[in-house]
């Protein structure tokens, strides 16, 4: 029988495992008082239940987006994601690889730069940045002419 909680076990090995798993550590949450047997459990609790209070003074802050992290390892993993969405040519940071790839294609390739130099509208002759801008301009112009 466990001398700390009174639970009964069939074998001494089961009692020993119970004590090491449930009574080896006595870690309390300093925000709500909940007790944890392992530091991982307490850390998970703090992150899930008290994340805002726990990390508001965290030294682990992303210098790109200023997001705060509980653990340095989480910041490093997050920063790696920024690294994979940072343009290697101009260092501009994007929120997805798809947008980064489109940026590189449009801004840093010969074909893309030609599009950004200006596409001439067949109707009014005005230069616009890219074919989609010309399409929008044509739609607005036709709406104006029709109405």
N, CA, C and O of each residue as an XYZ file, in Angstrom:
588
protein
N       0.840     -1.191      0.000
C       0.000      0.000      0.000
C       0.883      1.253      0.000
O       1.905      1.322      0.682
N       0.445      2.247     -0.798
C       1.189      3.509     -0.886
C       0.973      4.311      0.398
O      -0.162      4.556      0.805
N       2.075      4.715      1.029
C       1.971      5.461      2.283
C       1.584      6.932      2.082
O       1.285      7.636      3.047
N       1.593      7.391      0.822
C       1.237      8.793      0.551
C      -0.227      8.961      0.168
O      -0.849      9.951      0.553
N      -0.792      8.014     -0.583
C      -2.182      8.172     -1.026
C      -3.089      7.012     -0.617
O      -4.307      7.102     -0.770
N      -2.508      5.911     -0.095
C      -3.307      4.787      0.383
C      -3.706      3.779     -0.674
O      -4.396      2.807     -0.366
N      -3.287      3.988     -1.915
C      -3.651      3.050     -2.975
C      -2.929      1.717     -2.750
O      -1.765      1.681     -2.352
N      -3.654      0.619     -3.017
C      -3.119     -0.723     -2.779
C      -2.636     -1.330     -4.094
O      -3.287     -1.193     -5.130
N      -1.470     -2.013     -4.039
C      -0.885     -2.652     -5.216
C      -0.604     -4.112     -4.941
O      -0.351     -4.506     -3.802
N      -0.649     -4.916     -5.999
C      -0.457     -6.361     -5.866
C       1.002     -6.727     -5.658
O       1.310     -7.692     -4.958
N       1.904     -5.957     -6.267
C       3.327     -6.295     -6.167
C       4.137     -5.084     -5.717
O       3.715     -3.943     -5.904
N       5.296     -5.338     -5.124
C       6.176     -4.232     -4.729
C       6.663     -3.408     -5.934
O       6.887     -2.202     -5.824
N       6.820     -4.073     -7.073
C       7.264     -3.374     -8.293
C       6.193     -2.377     -8.743
O       6.511     -1.258     -9.145
N       4.925     -2.789     -8.673
C       3.825     -1.901     -9.049
C       3.765     -0.694     -8.102
O       3.512      0.430     -8.535
N       4.000     -0.939     -6.806
C       4.018      0.150     -5.820
C       5.174      1.112     -6.120
O       5.003      2.330     -6.070
N       6.337      0.561     -6.428
C       7.516      1.384     -6.734
C       7.257      2.245     -7.976
O       7.575      3.434     -7.989
N       6.675      1.637     -9.023
C       6.348      2.390    -10.250
C       5.349      3.510     -9.948
O       5.494      4.630    -10.439
N       4.350      3.202     -9.147
C       3.353      4.195     -8.764
C       4.012      5.379     -8.046
O       3.744      6.536     -8.372
N       4.864      5.087     -7.079
C       5.519      6.157     -6.316
C       6.405      7.018     -7.212
O       6.427      8.242     -7.084
N       7.132      6.372     -8.117
C       8.019      7.163     -8.982
C       7.226      7.987     -9.997
O       7.653      9.068    -10.402
N       6.063      7.462    -10.402
C       5.253      8.189    -11.375
C       4.362      9.260    -10.757
O       4.108     10.289    -11.383
N       3.886      9.030     -9.540
C       2.896      9.931     -8.949
C       3.377     10.744     -7.757
O       2.776     11.766     -7.423
N       4.454     10.303     -7.109
C       4.859     11.004     -5.899
C       6.336     11.405     -5.896
O       6.816     11.946     -4.900
N       7.054     11.156     -6.968
C       8.483     11.477     -7.003
C       8.702     12.987     -7.007
O       9.620     13.481     -6.353
N       7.875     13.713     -7.730
C       7.983     15.170     -7.788
C       6.689     15.767     -7.266
O       5.611     15.199     -7.442
N       6.805     16.879     -6.646
C       5.620     17.566     -6.159
C       5.684     18.995     -6.693
O       6.092     19.917     -5.987
N       5.276     19.163     -7.947
C       5.361     20.460     -8.616
C       3.998     21.120     -8.653
O       3.027     20.533     -9.132
N       3.927     22.335     -8.149
C       2.674     23.069     -8.131
C       2.706     24.203     -9.142
O       3.732     24.859     -9.328
N       1.579     24.425     -9.789
C       1.421     25.577    -10.661
C       1.339     26.811     -9.775
O       0.486     26.885     -8.890
N       2.214     27.777    -10.003
C       2.212     28.978     -9.163
C       1.065     29.928     -9.508
O       0.870     30.934     -8.826
N       0.299     29.616    -10.569
C      -0.823     30.465    -10.960
C      -2.170     29.951    -10.456
O      -3.062     30.746    -10.160
N      -2.326     28.611    -10.354
C      -3.613     28.075     -9.895
C      -3.478     27.014     -8.801
O      -4.479     26.601     -8.217
N      -2.249     26.570     -8.519
C      -2.034     25.620     -7.443
C      -2.159     24.153     -7.832
O      -1.928     23.282     -6.993
N      -2.518     23.851     -9.082
C      -2.659     22.457     -9.504
C      -1.312     21.747     -9.378
O      -0.264     22.313     -9.689
N      -1.361     20.486     -8.911
C      -0.152     19.718     -8.634
C       0.193     18.793     -9.798
O      -0.686     18.169    -10.392
N       1.484     18.715    -10.114
C       1.965     17.830    -11.185
C       3.102     16.976    -10.686
O       3.907     17.390     -9.852
N       3.145     15.756    -11.228
C       4.178     14.818    -10.825
C       5.461     14.995    -11.623
O       6.545     14.662    -11.143
N       5.343     15.518    -12.842
C       6.515     15.681    -13.705
C       6.565     17.095    -14.249
O       5.535     17.744    -14.429
N       7.778     17.563    -14.509
C       7.944     18.928    -15.001
C       7.298     19.107    -16.382
O       6.813     20.193    -16.702
N       7.290     18.053    -17.193
C       6.641     18.141    -18.510
C       5.148     18.414    -18.376
O       4.579     19.198    -19.135
N       4.529     17.768    -17.415
C       3.101     17.979    -17.178
C       2.814     19.405    -16.748
O       1.859     20.019    -17.224
N       3.636     19.940    -15.850
C       3.468     21.315    -15.394
C       3.702     22.284    -16.552
O       2.944     23.239    -16.724
N       4.734     22.046    -17.336
C       5.042     22.919    -18.477
C       3.889     22.926    -19.480
O       3.500     23.978    -19.986
N       3.349     21.740    -19.761
C       2.223     21.621    -20.692
C       1.000     22.355    -20.142
O       0.301     23.054    -20.876
N       0.751     22.190    -18.845
C      -0.362     22.873    -18.185
C      -0.209     24.395    -18.298
O      -1.153     25.092    -18.669
N       0.977     24.900    -17.977
C       1.212     26.342    -18.029
C       0.991     26.878    -19.444
O       0.401     27.942    -19.632
N       1.468     26.131    -20.426
C       1.344     26.577    -21.809
C      -0.114     26.545    -22.278
O      -0.553     27.438    -23.002
N      -0.862     25.519    -21.868
C      -2.250     25.382    -22.328
C      -3.230     26.235    -21.531
O      -4.123     26.848    -22.117
N      -3.085     26.287    -20.228
C      -4.071     26.944    -19.370
C      -3.715     28.386    -19.004
O      -4.605     29.201    -18.762
N      -2.432     28.701    -18.964
C      -2.014     30.032    -18.515
C      -1.023     30.662    -19.490
O      -0.134     31.408    -19.078
N      -1.171     30.367    -20.764
C      -0.179     30.782    -21.760
C       0.096     32.286    -21.724
O       1.254     32.700    -21.681
N      -0.948     33.097    -21.740
C      -0.756     34.551    -21.783
C       0.002     35.063    -20.557
O       0.956     35.830    -20.692
N      -0.423     34.639    -19.360
C       0.245     35.093    -18.137
C       1.683     34.577    -18.063
O       2.598     35.277    -17.629
N       1.848     33.329    -18.503
C       3.145     32.674    -18.337
C       4.208     33.222    -19.278
O       5.376     33.329    -18.902
N       3.813     33.572    -20.501
C       4.834     34.002    -21.465
C       4.892     35.509    -21.681
O       5.680     35.976    -22.504
N       4.069     36.288    -20.958
C       4.057     37.731    -21.222
C       5.423     38.374    -20.992
O       5.751     39.356    -21.658
N       6.213     37.857    -20.083
C       7.554     38.386    -19.837
C       8.639     37.455    -20.363
O       9.781     37.487    -19.907
N       8.264     36.635    -21.320
C       9.201     35.649    -21.860
C      10.360     36.317    -22.594
O      10.155     37.277    -23.337
N      11.572     35.815    -22.391
C      12.705     36.347    -23.148
C      12.779     35.776    -24.565
O      13.625     36.190    -25.358
N      11.894     34.825    -24.885
C      11.946     34.168    -26.186
C      10.937     34.816    -27.135
O       9.786     34.389    -27.217
N      11.381     35.845    -27.845
C      10.515     36.627    -28.722
C      11.065     36.576    -30.144
O      12.258     36.777    -30.367
N      10.182     36.305    -31.100
C      10.574     36.290    -32.510
C      10.845     37.724    -32.968
O       9.997     38.600    -32.799
N      12.003     37.960    -33.537
C      12.368     39.302    -33.971
C      11.746     39.671    -35.314
O      11.847     40.818    -35.751
N      11.109     38.714    -35.962
C      10.434     38.983    -37.231
C       8.987     39.404    -36.998
O       8.547     40.427    -37.522
N       8.244     38.620    -36.214
C       6.810     38.889    -36.020
C       6.459     39.227    -34.570
O       5.298     39.502    -34.267
N       7.446     39.211    -33.673
C       7.295     39.570    -32.265
C       6.399     38.637    -31.465
O       5.884     39.021    -30.415
N       6.208     37.421    -31.949
C       5.460     36.421    -31.195
C       6.339     35.927    -30.047
O       7.549     35.770    -30.215
N       5.736     35.681    -28.879
C       6.481     35.226    -27.705
C       6.298     33.726    -27.516
O       5.261     33.161    -27.863
N       7.342     33.086    -26.951
C       7.316     31.645    -26.758
C       7.725     31.277    -25.350
O       8.519     31.960    -24.703
N       7.159     30.178    -24.901
C       7.442     29.651    -23.573
C       8.859     29.074    -23.505
O       9.568     29.264    -22.517
N       9.258     28.373    -24.556
C      10.547     27.690    -24.563
C      11.417     28.176    -25.718
O      10.909     28.545    -26.777
N      12.707     28.173    -25.510
C      13.641     28.572    -26.560
C      13.541     27.647    -27.768
O      13.667     28.089    -28.911
N      13.313     26.355    -27.505
C      13.188     25.383    -28.607
C      11.996     25.728    -29.506
O      12.072     25.573    -30.725
N      10.886     26.198    -28.900
C       9.721     26.592    -29.695
C      10.037     27.809    -30.560
O       9.610     27.883    -31.712
N      10.784     28.764    -30.004
C      11.193     29.941    -30.772
C      12.087     29.531    -31.938
O      11.936     30.045    -33.046
N      13.016     28.610    -31.695
C      13.917     28.156    -32.757
C      13.150     27.474    -33.881
O      13.437     27.704    -35.055
N      12.178     26.639    -33.532
C      11.364     25.973    -34.552
C      10.555     27.002    -35.337
O      10.449     26.910    -36.560
N       9.990     27.974    -34.638
C       9.221     29.034    -35.279
C      10.121     29.855    -36.209
O       9.726     30.176    -37.330
N      11.310     30.187    -35.754
C      12.247     30.976    -36.561
C      12.656     30.235    -37.821
O      12.864     30.852    -38.866
N      12.772     28.919    -37.731
C      13.107     28.115    -38.916
C      12.017     28.243    -39.966
O      12.303     28.245    -41.164
N      10.763     28.350    -39.523
C       9.663     28.533    -40.475
C       9.801     29.880    -41.179
O       9.537     29.978    -42.377
N      10.211     30.923    -40.450
C      10.442     32.230    -41.081
C      11.583     32.142    -42.082
O      11.525     32.738    -43.157
N      12.634     31.384    -41.717
C      13.768     31.243    -42.622
C      13.335     30.659    -43.959
O      13.846     31.047    -45.009
N      12.393     29.727    -43.914
C      11.959     29.083    -45.149
C      11.000     29.961    -45.944
O      10.675     29.635    -47.085
N      10.537     31.080    -45.359
C       9.641     31.982    -46.084
C      10.264     33.373    -46.237
O       9.558     34.366    -46.409
N      11.595     33.427    -46.171
C      12.317     34.683    -46.364
C      12.971     34.676    -47.734
O      13.641     33.714    -48.109
N      12.770     35.759    -48.481
C      13.365     35.871    -49.814
C      14.877     35.979    -49.680
O      15.381     36.845    -48.966
N      15.592     35.111    -50.357
C      17.056     35.089    -50.292
C      17.673     36.268    -51.040
O      18.839     36.594    -50.817
N      16.907     36.912    -51.925
C      17.419     38.030    -52.713
C      17.272     39.352    -51.970
O      18.230     40.118    -51.877
N      16.081     39.626    -51.442
C      15.821     40.934    -50.830
C      15.494     40.870    -49.341
O      15.260     41.908    -48.723
N      15.472     39.680    -48.754
C      15.232     39.459    -47.318
C      13.814     39.791    -46.852
O      13.570     39.866    -45.647
N      12.896     39.988    -47.757
C      11.509     40.234    -47.370
C      10.913     38.926    -46.846
O      11.152     37.859    -47.412
N      10.134     39.015    -45.757
C       9.556     37.828    -45.134
C       8.098     37.679    -45.555
O       7.337     38.647    -45.566
N       7.723     36.446    -45.904
C       6.357     36.140    -46.325
C       5.760     35.109    -45.382
O       6.488     34.389    -44.698
N       4.430     35.036    -45.345
C       3.757     34.136    -44.423
C       3.550     32.745    -44.971
O       3.131     31.848    -44.240
N       3.838     32.546    -46.252
C       3.740     31.192    -46.801
C       4.751     31.033    -47.923
O       5.182     32.010    -48.535
N       5.118     29.798    -48.179
C       6.054     29.511    -49.269
C       5.433     29.841    -50.622
O       6.140     30.243    -51.546
N       4.116     29.674    -50.745
C       3.435     29.970    -52.007
C       3.587     31.446    -52.350
O       3.909     31.791    -53.487
N       3.359     32.311    -51.379
C       3.480     33.751    -51.621
C       4.938     34.119    -51.885
O       5.221     34.951    -52.747
N       5.868     33.502    -51.144
C       7.292     33.737    -51.388
C       7.654     33.346    -52.815
O       8.322     34.109    -53.513
N       7.226     32.177    -53.253
C       7.550     31.718    -54.609
C       6.987     32.651    -55.677
O       7.647     32.923    -56.680
N       5.760     33.142    -55.457
C       5.160     34.077    -56.405
C       5.958     35.381    -56.434
O       6.191     35.954    -57.498
N       6.375     35.845    -55.244
C       7.198     37.053    -55.149
C       8.495     36.889    -55.944
O       8.854     37.750    -56.747
N       9.185     35.785    -55.713
C      10.458     35.541    -56.404
C      10.233     35.507    -57.912
O      10.995     36.105    -58.672
N       9.194     34.810    -58.340
C       8.893     34.699    -59.768
C       8.600     36.075    -60.374
O       9.065     36.386    -61.471
N       7.829     36.895    -59.657
C       7.422     38.188    -60.216
C       8.480     39.277    -60.059
O       8.563     40.172    -60.901
N       9.289     39.223    -59.004
C      10.236     40.305    -58.726
C      11.682     40.002    -59.081
O      12.462     40.918    -59.344
N      12.046     38.734    -59.092
C      13.461     38.408    -59.231
C      13.778     37.520    -60.433
O      14.862     36.940    -60.498
N      12.867     37.406    -61.369
C      13.171     36.712    -62.626
C      12.979     37.703    -63.756
O      12.231     38.673    -63.632
N      13.658     37.448    -64.850
C      13.579     38.359    -66.002
C      12.141     38.491    -66.493
O      11.673     39.598    -66.757
N      11.446     37.373    -66.616
C      10.064     37.397    -67.101
C       9.160     38.169    -66.139
O       8.321     38.963    -66.565
N       9.339     37.931    -64.847
C       8.525     38.610    -63.842
C       8.770     40.106    -63.823
O       7.827     40.891    -63.717
N      10.037     40.508    -63.926
C      10.353     41.945    -63.930
C       9.722     42.640    -65.131
O       9.277     43.782    -65.024
N       9.681     41.954    -66.278
C       9.037     42.548    -67.459
C       7.569     42.840    -67.169
O       7.047     43.880    -67.572
N       6.900     41.917    -66.465
C       5.495     42.133    -66.126
C       5.339     43.331    -65.190
O       4.393     44.110    -65.315
N       6.279     43.470    -64.250
C       6.174     44.558    -63.281
C       6.605     45.896    -63.868
O       6.243     46.946    -63.337
N       7.377     45.874    -64.962
C       7.758     47.129    -65.605
C       6.538     47.808    -66.201
O       6.501     49.031    -66.339
N       5.562     47.026    -66.545
C       4.322     47.611    -67.041
C       3.756     46.831    -68.209
O       4.472     46.435    -69.128
N       2.465     46.623    -68.148
C       1.733     45.981    -69.234
C       0.771     47.038    -69.753
O       0.030     47.658    -68.991
N       0.800     47.225    -71.037
C      -0.005     48.283    -71.648
C      -1.434     47.803    -71.875
O      -1.658     46.720    -72.414
N      -2.381     48.607    -71.464
C      -3.793     48.310    -71.677
C      -4.128     48.581    -73.139
O      -3.825     49.652    -73.664
N      -4.754     47.605    -73.794
C      -5.120     47.746    -75.205
C      -6.221     48.780    -75.427
O      -6.375     49.285    -76.539
N      -6.970     49.095    -74.409
C      -8.097     50.015    -74.556
C      -7.671     51.470    -74.336
O      -7.967     52.342    -75.154
N      -6.976     51.719    -73.226
C      -6.646     53.111    -72.902
C      -5.165     53.441    -73.047
O      -4.788     54.613    -73.047
N      -4.319     52.413    -73.172
C      -2.888     52.643    -73.352
C      -2.109     52.860    -72.061
O      -0.890     53.025    -72.102
N      -2.780     52.862    -70.926
C      -2.093     53.084    -69.652
C      -1.278     51.855    -69.262
O      -1.697     50.718    -69.478
N      -0.093     52.110    -68.677
C       0.749     51.013    -68.180
C       0.274     50.614    -66.790
O       0.039     51.468    -65.935
N       0.136     49.332    -66.576
C      -0.256     48.792    -65.276
C       0.752     47.742    -64.850
O       1.433     47.150    -65.687
N       0.848     47.508    -63.538
C       1.789     46.508    -63.022
C       1.179     45.122    -63.097
O       0.397     44.741    -62.226
N       1.518     44.383    -64.102
C       1.081     43.005    -64.230
C      -0.243     42.851    -64.951
O      -1.056     43.774    -64.981
N      -0.455     41.671    -65.534
C      -1.661     41.415    -66.312
C      -2.940     41.466    -65.484
O      -3.994     41.836    -66.002
N      -2.865     41.099    -64.205
C      -4.084     41.135    -63.389
C      -4.534     42.574    -63.165
O      -5.735     42.835    -63.103
N      -3.591     43.517    -63.042
C      -3.943     44.932    -62.879
C      -4.595     45.470    -64.144
O      -5.514     46.286    -64.070
N      -4.129     45.021    -65.300
C      -4.744     45.430    -66.564
C      -6.164     44.891    -66.642
O      -7.078     45.599    -67.064
N      -6.349     43.651    -66.240
C      -7.680     43.040    -66.263
C      -8.653     43.827    -65.384
O      -9.788     44.083    -65.786
N      -8.211     44.207    -64.189
C      -9.053     44.994    -63.287
C      -9.375     46.346    -63.919
O     -10.515     46.809    -63.863
N      -8.369     46.972    -64.518
C      -8.562     48.278    -65.164
C      -9.572     48.172    -66.302
O     -10.445     49.027    -66.442
N      -9.454     47.130    -67.109
C     -10.383     46.925    -68.232
C     -11.806     46.717    -67.704
O     -12.760     47.271    -68.249
N     -11.943     45.917    -66.643
C     -13.273     45.679    -66.066
C     -13.887     46.987    -65.557
O     -15.067     47.250    -65.791
N     -13.090     47.807    -64.862
C     -13.592     49.097    -64.368
C     -13.978     50.009    -65.520
O     -15.010     50.677    -65.470
N     -13.145     50.038    -66.565
C     -13.400     50.892    -67.714
C     -14.675     50.480    -68.429
O     -15.489     51.327    -68.798
N     -14.850     49.170    -68.626
C     -16.063     48.702    -69.302
C     -17.308     48.972    -68.465
O     -18.357     49.315    -69.010
N     -17.203     48.821    -67.141
C     -18.342     49.158    -66.263
C     -18.698     50.632    -66.399
O     -19.873     51.000    -66.422
N     -17.669     51.470    -66.487
C     -17.882     52.910    -66.613
C     -18.557     53.221    -67.964
O     -19.489     54.021    -68.039
N     -18.060     52.568    -69.019
C     -18.615     52.824    -70.358
C     -20.034     52.304    -70.497
O     -20.866     52.916    -71.165
N     -20.309     51.154    -69.854
C     -21.643     50.549    -69.962
C     -22.655     51.339    -69.134
O     -23.782     51.562    -69.575
N     -22.257     51.759    -67.947
C     -23.185     52.470    -67.055
C     -23.138     53.909    -67.393
O     -23.837     54.711    -66.774
